[in-house]
Amino acid sequence: MMTSVKNNFLPPALVSNLQEVLISRKGGEEEPSNKPDESLEAPSSSASETVNDCLKPIVLVTNGDGTESPGLTFLVEALVQEGQCNVHVCAPQSDKSVSGHSVTLREKLEVCSAEISGATAFEVSGTPADCVSLALSGALFSWSKPALVISGINKGSSCGHQIFYSGAVAGAREALICGVPSLSISLKWKKDESSESDFKDAVKVCLPLIHAAIRDIEKGVFPKSCSLNIEIPTSPLTNKGFKVTRQSLWRSLPSWQAVSANRHPSAGFMSNQQSLGLQLAQLSRDASAAGAARRIGTQRKNVEIESVGVAGKPDSQRVKKYFRLEFLEREQEETDEDLDFRALENGFVAITPLSLSSHAESETQASASEWIAATLFRDQ
């Protein structure tokens, strides 16, 4: 079993009960003592629930959009209600959707408990990679290795080069680096067409795949050294099926605009960005004597960079410029139907296997294809 729990997680009486049950199932290899033992009395309902929870596989959920995002909430709610796994959440307290695989060094992270659909949950003042790294360190939870890490459901697709920007994909990648199987899940969001209820539909689409992954991880037949990036089309329930894809070279076109010193973007600019389904990070300056150090933050959905001149000059002599980044959609020339963005556009649920080494890509692709095919055949 992939899940590990500290030895002092269960009360001694419950451990004794479990031992007696196991002995009885083995045909009584060891004779129980004739002396009455109060610990053999039926445990309370709450104690039974504790035992059952400990026997379930542990699933860690994170995301890039923050703990208040509907994609995370609906996914966690569904997993908790089904009761097939022990759900824990460690996610950013704010939007870190395009933070990439950045981590926080030499700064304290604030971690607060959170109420998310009945799961054991914490929100972290860091990136998705921070959240997964902390959760798997053993410093936050009583375990250090869950059966599976799920990152999502992200608002907006993470196809092509967006995989490198995506905080959701980075959370899943961090789990893979730590040796834990992972899934990243995104919903292709369209302004004036998508709604929050689409996240519920996206959950329905990906739950069978999640349960299949948990089952096969415990059996040891899930693809090794592999993270699956799952892209769900805009209308989840009318999808054409699952399709194993390859990462494309698709990317949005970055457009830098010179702006005034007013750092608050107009409502019109934000509307344009939301129409692209992209949530952009903000780069704020941290000037020092040597120049300007850049730090990533994502409280707002735009990017500004301050350019600073020679250090040591009075402020009046420094050259200051302000820029703002937009990502613009553009037509894609690639026509290969097996590419992630093309399959997504055609209405398929695109599943792209990701590995940590380019040398293992073909092997990972083949292994994931075989597993998904077997899973779909078994479910039918």
N, C-alpha and C positions, 0 to 999 in steps of 0.2 A: 504493500500500500504506500502511496507516495506521501501521504500526510504524516507528519510527525508531531507528537504532543509531548510536552514536558512530563516527567514521571510523576510529579506532584499535582497533576491536573485533577485527578479524581480522589474523593475521600476514601480512606482505607476500607470503610464498610462496603462501599460500592465495588471496590476492587475485589473484596472477598466474595461478594455476590456473583460477580462475573466469573471468578475462578470456579465457583461451585457449579455454575451453569455449564461452563466448558467441560468440567469433569463428568457431569451427568450425560452430556452429549457424546462423550467418548466412551460411554459404556461403563462408567464407574471405575476407571483405572486406579483411582485413589479412593480409599474408604473415608467418608466423612466422619468426623468425630461424633460420638454418641452424646456428648455433652450438649445441652441446649446453648445455642448461640444467638443472641439477639440480633446480630448482624445479618442472620439469614432470614429475618422477617422481610415481607414484601416491602420494597422501597416505596416512598411516597411518589405521587405523580410527578412532582417537580424533579425528584431524583431520577426517575425513569427518563424524563425528557433530557436531563443532563447526559445520561449514559447514551441515549440515542443520538444526541448531537455529536458526541465524541466519536461515535462509530461512523458518522457520515463523512464523506470526503469534504475537505475544506476548499472553498473557492474564494479567491481574492478578486474584488472588482475595483477598478480604478477608471479614470477617463481623462480627457483633456479639457472638457468644457466646464468643469467644476461640479461641486456636490449638489448644486441646485438645478442642474440641467435635467430636463425631462427624460432624456435618453438613459441616463444613469438610474434615475428614480424608478422608471417603469421596468427596467431590466432587473434591478435588485428586488423590487416588489414581486415580480413573477417567480424569481428563483426562491425567495423566501416562502411564498405561498405553496409552491410545489413541494417543498420540504425534502428534496432529494439530496441536498448538500447543505453544508454549514457555511453560510455566507458572511464574509467579512469585507468591509469597504475601507479603503485608504485612498482618498482622492484630493485633488487641489481644492482649496476653499474658494478660489476664483478662477476665471477663465484663463487657461493656459493652452489653448487649443493649437497654437502654432509655435510652441516653445521649443519644438524639436527635442533632441536628446540632451538638453542642457540640465546640469545639476547645480545645486547650491553649495558652495564651499566657503568656509571661514565666516559663515553667518548662521545665526540661530534660526531654526525653523519652529514656528508655533504649531502645535498639534492640539486640536480640540475634539472632544467627543461630539458626535452628530446623530440626529435622529433620521434614519433613512429606512423606512419601510420595515422596521423590526430587525434589521441586521446590526451586527456589531460594527460600528462605523466611526471613522475619524476623518477630519478634514485638516489638510496640511497647507501651510503657507509656502508651498514650493511647487515644483514642476511634477508632471506625471512620473518622470524617471526618479525623482526624489521620493515620491510616495511609494513606489514599488520597492525601491532599494531599502527604504526604512522598514516597510512591512516585512520584507524577507530577511531582515537583519536579526530578528529575534528580540529586538529592543522594545518593540511596541506590542506585539501579540505574544501569546504563550506558545506559539508555534513559529517555525522558521521556513517551512516548506509546504505550501499548499499543493493540492493536486493540480490546480489549474489557475491561471491568472487571465481575467477577461478585462479588456480595456475598451470602454464604450458605454452606450452607443453614441458615437460622435455625430455632431450636426455638421454635415458637409462631407463630401467624399475625400478619400485620401489615396487617389490613384496617381500613378506615375511619379513625378518628382515631388508631389505633395507628401509622399511617404516620408521624405527627409525633413519636412517642416512639421509634420503632424505630431502633436503631443500624445495623442491616443496610440499611435503606432509605436512611439518611443516607450510608452509604458509597457507594452507587450514585449518590445525588444529587450528592455531591461530585465524582464522576467526570464527571457531566453538566455541572456548573458549569465544569469544566476542559476541556470540549469532547470528552469521550471517551464513546462509547456504553456503556451499562451495563445490567445485570440485577440485581435483588434477588430472592432466592428464600427462601421460608419454608415450613415444614411445619406443618400444623395438628396440634398435639400434644395428646393426651388421656391423662390419668393412668389407669393400670390397663388401658389399651388399646394405647397406643403403645409401641414398643421401638426400640432403636438400629438394628435391621435395617430399620426403616421409612425411615431416611435413605438406605440403599443403594437401596431401591426408588424413593425420590424422585429420586435421581441418575439412575436409568434413565429416569424419566419426562421429566426436563428436558434430558438430554444432546442429543437430536435438535434441540431448540429452540436450544441453545447453539451447536451446530455450524452450524445454519442461519444464526444471527446472525453468526458469524465469517465464513462464506462470503459473505453478502450485504453485510457491512461492507466487505470487500475489493473487492466489485464496485461499491460505492457506492449500493446500493439499500436499505439498512437505513433505517428511519424516522429522519428527522433530528430533532435536538434532543429526543430522547425516551429515557426510561428505562422499562423494563418491570418492573413488580412482579409476580412470579409466586408465586401461593399454591397449594400442593399439599394436597389433602385428606388426612385421617387415614389412609386406606387407599390409598396412592398407585397401586398396580397395578390397582385396581378403579375408577379414575376414569372418568367418563363422557365425557372428551374435554376439549379446550381451549376456553375461552370468553373472549372479550374483554369486560371489565367496566368499570364506572365506580366511582370511589371513593365509598363510602357515608359516611353520618354515624354509622356504628356506633362505639360506644365502651364500654369498661368503666366501671363506676360507682366513682369513687374514694371510699374510706371511711377517714377519718382517725380514729385511736384514740389517746387519751391513755394513755401507758404510764409505768411507773416509771423510775427513773434507770438501771436495768439495761439496757444497750444490746444485750444478746444475746437475740434472740428465741427463744421456745420452739420445740421441735421441731414442736409442733402447728401453730404459725403458719406455719412454712416448708412444712409439708405442705399447708396450705390454699392457699398461693400456687402451689406446684407443680401442684396440681390445676387451677388456672386456666391453666396453661401460660405464665404470665408471670414474667419475672425482673425484679425491681424494683431500682432503683438505691438507693444510700445517699447521703444528703446529710449531710456532716459539717461541723461549724462551724470557722471560722477567725476567732476573735474578734479585734477590733482596737479602738482607742480610739473609733472612730466607730460601732461596733456589730458585728454579726455578718455576715461575708461568707460566702456559701454556695458551696460547691464540689461538683461532682458526682463521685462515685466509685461503683463497682459491684462491690466485692468481695463484698458480701452481697446477698441478694435482698429487702431491705426498705428503707424510708426512715425516717430519724429527723431531726427538726429541733429544734434547741435555741433557744428564744426567750430573748433576753438583754435585760435592762432598760436603764436609763440608763447610758451609759458613764461611767466614772470612779468609780462607787460601789464600795465593798468588796463582795467576793463574798457576804458574809452578807446584804447588802441587795438583791442582784440577784434578780429573779424568773426562775427557770429552769423550763421545761416541756419535756416530751418527748412526741413524737408519732410514730406509725408509720402508714404508708400501706398499705392493701390495695386491690386492684382486684377488684371483684366482677362476676360475669357478670350480665346482665339480658336479659330478653326484648326482641327487636327488633321494632318495629312495621312497618318498611319491608318491602314485599312485592315490589318490583321485582326480577325475575329477573336483570336485567343488572347488579345491584350486586355488588361483590366478595364480601362476606360471605355473601350469599344464594347465589351460584353455588358458593361453597366448601362451604356446608352441604348443597347438593344434589349434591355429589360431583364437581363439575367442577374442572379446573385453571383457576383464575381468573387472567387476565392483565390487569393494569390499567396502561395507558400513563400515565406521569407526565411533566409538562413543568415548566419553571421559570416559566412565565408563564400566568396564568389566561386571558389573551386567546388563547392558542394551544391550549387544551384540546380544542376541537372538531376542529381540524385534526390535532392529534396523535392523537386517538382514531380518526379516519378513516384516517390514514396507517398506524397500527399494525394496524388491522383488516384493511386490504388486504394488508399484508405477511404477517400470520399466516395469512390465508386462502390466499394464494398458496403459502406454505411448506407448509401441510398438504396442499394439492392436489398439490404437487410430490412430496412424500414418499410419497403414496399411489400 
